[in-house]
């Protein structure tokens, strides 16, 4: 349900809400929030809530540190793990300067802009997220160890799978918050799990990714475990992927997926630093179903892009290179712009490659372009690219590529 400002203020009174969290994220997608009391809500809607941004990655230094948070009433959610009496709710917030100008490092607003540009061109993009994570035993202080919570494998069941009850609790919590999980299962690595979402509009899908990671961490800690969303938690086991499924609708009768595939394939190299933003990200690529080469195919999981077996509204393109350390707002924004580039220039992808890249010989592979092999290469590639400079603000580009 989407609320208006008036409905939010009425809800807060009627439901005994005592704390309102205004949520946003830094340029790397790490969620932040500030909590206000109900009496401050009218001021928040009218003027915004000021905060010191100097300690937040990419948000400035001590010389210009005042920014304002403006809650989005449509994103109101109760946090079901907080007390029933004296409830806690959360709204995502946009960020502005004190003079009212939009803050250029507010990545949620950048995604909203991309959505509007796509709609003005006659296209509506939809996203479904698949995020993998590891569950490790926690020490007495709650910090993670390198000991997985189980030694189960792909789609194993209890008692070998020790994450079954945690996944169920996560999915039930998501449902309580109005988020629809599509499926959940044990992944290939020991202690590794995956939960997939039903597709939704781009902004809702990105909001849900941030909410999902918070819920997973909360439920795991409540069960005495530690969550690791990094790309490669264990050196010899499967990495954590953030598989992004995208589909598009328009008034056109033709198949739009080829244009998306072609656009993403052409722009994927400069996009990579935003999809794989850590040194650890590049330890995952090229191993255990994580792609290295720029190619596509129906169904084939050794490819960068695959088109899963589906019909009608469920037909989609799956990008397999990103990992969960990516900022979902930037990831979805760039996929929209790359898709638009392919559609508006009537691009067609190369022929699909129906071969297992992990078993192919080097003589075959040498003809295929590759993703950047290191964070340094990814930064250099992005810095020199006109497509990235057109859509990523200079301040964010500098943070990703020169820090």
C-alpha positions in Angstrom: 0.0 0.0 0.0 1.2 3.5 -0.9 0.5 6.2 1.6 0.1 10.0 1.4 1.6 12.4 3.9 -1.7 12.8 5.6 -2.2 9.0 5.8 1.2 8.5 7.3 0.5 11.0 10.1 -2.8 9.4 10.8 -1.2 5.9 10.8 1.4 7.0 13.3 -1.3 8.2 15.7 -3.6 5.3 15.3 -0.9 2.5 15.4 1.0 3.9 18.5 4.2 4.5 16.5 6.9 6.0 18.7 9.9 6.1 16.3 10.1 6.9 12.6 13.3 6.0 10.8 14.2 8.0 7.8 16.4 5.7 5.6 18.9 6.5 2.9 22.2 5.0 1.7 25.7 6.2 1.0 27.1 6.1 -2.5 28.1 2.4 -2.1 24.6 1.4 -1.1 25.2 1.0 2.6 21.9 1.8 4.4 21.8 4.6 6.9 19.0 6.1 9.0 18.1 8.7 11.5 15.1 8.2 13.9 12.7 11.0 14.7 9.8 11.1 17.2 6.2 11.4 15.9 6.0 15.1 16.9 8.7 15.9 14.3 6.9 14.3 11.4 5.1 17.4 10.1 8.4 19.3 10.1 10.1 16.4 8.3 7.5 16.5 5.5 7.4 20.3 5.3 11.1 21.2 5.6 13.2 18.1 5.9 15.3 16.8 8.8 18.9 18.1 8.9 21.8 15.8 9.5 25.6 15.9 9.6 26.7 14.2 6.4 30.5 14.6 6.8 31.1 11.1 8.1 29.1 9.4 5.3 31.0 8.0 2.3 30.7 10.4 -0.6 28.5 13.0 1.2 31.1 15.7 1.8 33.5 16.9 4.5 33.3 19.2 7.6 33.2 22.3 5.5 29.8 21.6 3.9 28.2 18.9 6.1 24.6 19.9 6.5 22.1 18.0 4.3 18.3 17.4 4.7 16.3 14.2 4.6 12.8 14.4 3.0 10.7 11.3 3.8 8.8 9.6 0.9 5.4 8.7 2.4 4.8 6.0 -0.2 7.5 3.9 1.3 6.1 3.6 4.8 6.8 0.2 6.4 6.5 -1.1 9.9 9.6 -2.9 11.2 8.0 -6.1 12.5 11.0 -7.1 14.6 10.6 -4.0 16.8 8.2 -3.8 19.8 4.5 -4.2 19.2 3.8 -1.4 21.6 5.6 1.7 20.7 6.0 0.6 17.1 8.9 1.6 14.8 8.3 2.4 11.1 10.6 3.3 8.3 10.4 5.5 5.2 13.0 6.0 2.6 14.1 9.7 2.2 15.5 11.9 -0.5 18.5 14.1 0.2 18.8 17.8 -0.5 21.1 20.7 0.2 19.7 23.4 2.7 18.8 25.6 -0.3 16.5 22.9 -1.7 18.8 21.6 -4.5 18.8 17.9 -5.0 22.0 16.3 -3.6 23.9 14.8 -6.5 25.1 11.8 -4.6 21.6 10.7 -3.7 21.6 7.5 -5.8 17.9 6.8 -5.1 17.1 10.0 -6.9 19.4 9.1 -9.8 17.4 5.9 -10.3 14.1 7.9 -10.2 15.5 10.2 -12.9 16.4 7.2 -15.1 12.9 5.7 -14.6 11.3 9.0 -15.7 13.6 9.2 -18.8 12.7 5.7 -19.8 9.0 6.4 -19.4 9.3 9.5 -21.5 10.7 7.3 -24.2 7.8 4.9 -23.9 9.5 2.2 -21.9 8.8 0.7 -18.4 11.5 -1.4 -16.8 11.0 -4.1 -14.2 13.5 -5.8 -12.0 13.8 -9.0 -10.0 16.7 -9.5 -7.6 18.5 -12.7 -6.6 21.0 -12.2 -3.8 23.2 -14.9 -2.3 24.7 -14.8 1.2 26.7 -16.9 3.5 25.8 -17.8 7.1 28.8 -18.2 9.4 29.0 -19.1 13.1 29.4 -16.0 15.3 31.8 -15.6 18.2 30.7 -14.4 21.7 30.9 -10.8 20.6 28.6 -11.4 17.6 31.4 -11.1 15.1 31.7 -13.5 12.2 34.1 -16.4 11.9 35.2 -18.3 8.8 33.2 -21.4 9.9 30.0 -21.9 7.8 26.9 -22.8 9.7 26.6 -26.1 7.7 28.3 -28.2 5.0 25.2 -28.6 2.8 25.1 -28.2 -1.0 22.8 -26.9 -3.7 19.1 -27.3 -2.7 19.9 -29.7 0.1 17.3 -30.0 2.9 17.4 -30.2 6.7 19.1 -31.5 8.8 22.1 -31.0 6.4 20.8 -27.5 5.6 20.9 -25.4 8.8 19.6 -22.3 7.1 16.1 -23.6 6.4 14.5 -22.1 9.4 16.3 -18.8 9.0 15.3 -18.5 5.3 11.7 -19.2 6.4 11.8 -16.5 9.1 13.3 -14.0 6.5 10.6 -14.8 4.0 7.8 -14.4 6.6 9.3 -11.1 7.7 9.5 -9.9 4.1 5.8 -10.8 3.6 4.9 -8.8 6.8 6.5 -5.8 5.2 4.7 -6.2 1.9 7.7 -7.6 0.0 7.0 -10.8 -2.0 9.8 -13.4 -2.0 9.5 -15.8 -4.9 11.7 -18.7 -3.8 14.5 -19.6 -1.4 17.0 -22.4 -1.1 20.4 -23.5 0.0 23.1 -22.6 -2.5 26.2 -24.4 -3.6 28.6 -23.2 -0.9 28.6 -24.5 2.7 26.4 -22.2 4.6 25.4 -20.3 1.4 21.8 -19.3 0.8 19.7 -17.6 -1.8 16.3 -15.8 -1.7 14.7 -14.4 -4.9 12.1 -11.7 -5.3 9.2 -11.4 -7.6 9.8 -8.6 -10.2 8.6 -5.0 -9.5 9.3 -1.5 -10.7 12.9 -0.3 -10.5 12.6 1.9 -7.5 10.6 -0.6 -5.4 13.0 -3.4 -6.4 16.1 -1.4 -5.3 14.4 -0.4 -2.0 13.6 -4.0 -1.4 17.2 -5.0 -1.9 18.3 -2.7 0.9 15.4 -3.9 3.1 16.3 -7.5 2.4 19.9 -7.1 3.5 18.8 -5.5 6.7 16.3 -8.3 7.4 18.8 -11.0 6.7 21.3 -9.5 9.1 18.7 -8.9 11.8 17.3 -12.5 11.6 20.8 -14.1 11.5 21.9 -12.1 14.5 18.8 -13.1 16.4 19.7 -16.7 15.7 23.3 -16.4 16.8 24.8 -16.3 13.2 26.7 -13.8 11.1 25.8 -12.9 7.5 28.4 -12.3 4.8 27.2 -10.6 1.6 30.7 -10.1 0.2 31.5 -11.4 -3.3 34.0 -14.1 -2.2 33.7 -15.0 1.5 35.6 -18.3 1.1 38.5 -18.6 -1.4 37.7 -22.1 -2.7 33.9 -22.0 -2.6 31.2 -20.4 -4.7 31.0 -16.6 -4.5 27.9 -14.5 -3.7 26.1 -13.3 -6.8 23.5 -10.5 -7.2 21.8 -11.7 -10.3 19.6 -8.9 -11.8 16.6 -9.9 -13.9 15.2 -7.1 -16.1 12.2 -6.9 -18.4 10.7 -4.0 -20.3 7.2 -3.1 -21.5 6.2 -0.6 -24.2 3.5 0.0 -26.8 5.8 -1.6 -29.4 4.8 -5.0 -30.6 8.4 -6.2 -31.3 10.5 -8.3 -29.0 12.5 -5.8 -26.8 14.8 -8.2 -25.1 17.5 -8.3 -27.9 17.9 -4.5 -27.6 18.4 -4.8 -23.9 21.0 -7.6 -24.3 22.9 -5.7 -27.0 22.9 -2.4 -25.0 24.1 -4.1 -21.8 26.8 -6.1 -23.6 28.2 -3.0 -25.2 28.3 -1.0 -22.0 29.1 -3.7 -19.4 32.8 -3.1 -19.2 32.6 0.6 -18.1 29.6 -0.3 -15.9 31.5 -3.0 -14.0 33.1 -0.9 -11.3 29.6 0.0 -10.1 28.4 -3.6 -10.3 31.6 -5.1 -8.7 33.0 -2.3 -6.5 35.5 -4.1 -4.2 38.8 -5.8 -4.7 37.1 -9.0 -3.4 34.6 -8.8 -6.3 37.2 -9.8 -8.8 38.1 -13.0 -6.9 34.7 -14.2 -7.8 34.5 -13.5 -11.5 35.4 -16.3 -13.8 34.8 -19.1 -11.2 31.9 -21.4 -10.2 29.2 -19.9 -12.4 30.4 -16.3 -12.1 31.1 -14.9 -15.7 34.4 -13.6 -17.0 33.6 -13.2 -20.7 31.1 -10.9 -22.4 28.6 -13.3 -24.1 25.0 -14.3 -23.9 22.9 -17.4 -24.3 19.4 -18.8 -23.6 19.5 -20.6 -20.2 23.3 -21.2 -20.1 24.6 -20.2 -16.6 28.2 -19.9 -17.7 27.4 -16.7 -19.7 27.4 -13.1 -18.7 23.8 -12.7 -19.8 21.2 -15.5 -20.1 17.5 -15.5 -21.0 15.9 -17.9 -18.5 13.2 -20.3 -19.8 10.0 -18.4 -19.3 6.9 -17.2 -21.2 4.8 -14.1 -21.4 5.3 -11.5 -18.6 8.0 -13.7 -17.1 10.4 -13.4 -20.1 13.4 -11.5 -18.9 17.2 -10.9 -19.2 19.4 -12.0 -16.4 22.7 -10.3 -15.8 25.0 -12.6 -13.8 28.1 -10.5 -13.1 27.1 -8.2 -10.2 27.6 -9.1 -6.6 25.8 -8.0 -3.4 28.2 -5.2 -2.6 26.8 -3.2 -5.5 24.6 -0.2 -4.8 21.2 -1.4 -6.3 20.1 2.1 -7.2 23.2 2.6 -9.4 23.1 -0.9 -10.8 19.5 -0.6 -11.9 20.0 2.9 -13.2 22.9 1.9 -15.4 21.0 -1.2 -16.7 18.1 1.1 -17.6 20.4 3.5 -19.5 22.2 0.6 -21.2 18.9 -1.0 -22.2 17.7 2.3 -23.6 20.9 2.7 -25.5 20.3 -0.7 -27.2 16.6 0.0 -27.8 16.9 3.5 -29.2 19.8 2.6 -31.4 18.0 -0.6 -32.6 21.0 -2.7 -31.7 21.1 -6.4 -32.1 23.2 -8.8 -30.0 25.8 -11.2 -31.5 24.8 -14.8 -32.0 24.2 -16.7 -28.7 27.0 -19.0 -27.5 25.7 -22.3 -26.3 28.8 -23.7 -24.8 30.1 -24.1 -21.3 32.7 -21.4 -20.9 34.2 -23.1 -17.8 35.2 -26.1 -19.9 36.1 -24.3 -23.2 39.8 -24.2 -24.3 41.8 -21.0 -24.5 41.9 -21.0 -28.3 38.1 -20.7 -28.3 38.0 -18.1 -25.5 40.5 -15.7 -27.0 38.0 -14.3 -29.4 35.6 -13.1 -26.6 36.0 -9.7 -24.9 36.4 -10.0 -21.1 35.1 -8.1 -18.1 37.8 -6.1 -16.2 40.0 -8.5 -14.3 40.7 -6.2 -11.3 39.2 -3.2 -9.5 42.0 -1.0 -10.9 41.2 -2.0 -14.5 37.5 -1.4 -13.8 38.2 2.0 -12.5 40.3 3.0 -15.4 37.7 1.7 -17.9 34.9 3.7 -16.2 36.8 6.9 -15.9 37.5 7.1 -19.6 34.0 6.2 -20.8 31.5 8.8 -22.2 28.5 6.7 -21.4 29.4 6.6 -17.7 30.3 10.3 -17.6 26.9 11.1 -19.1 25.0 9.2 -16.4 27.1 9.1 -13.3 27.7 12.5 -11.6 31.4 13.5 -11.5 31.4 13.4 -7.7 30.3 9.7 -7.6 32.6 8.8 -10.4 35.6 10.3 -8.6 34.7 8.4 -5.4 34.4 5.1 -7.2 37.5 5.5 -9.4 39.9 7.6 -7.4 39.5 6.6 -3.7 
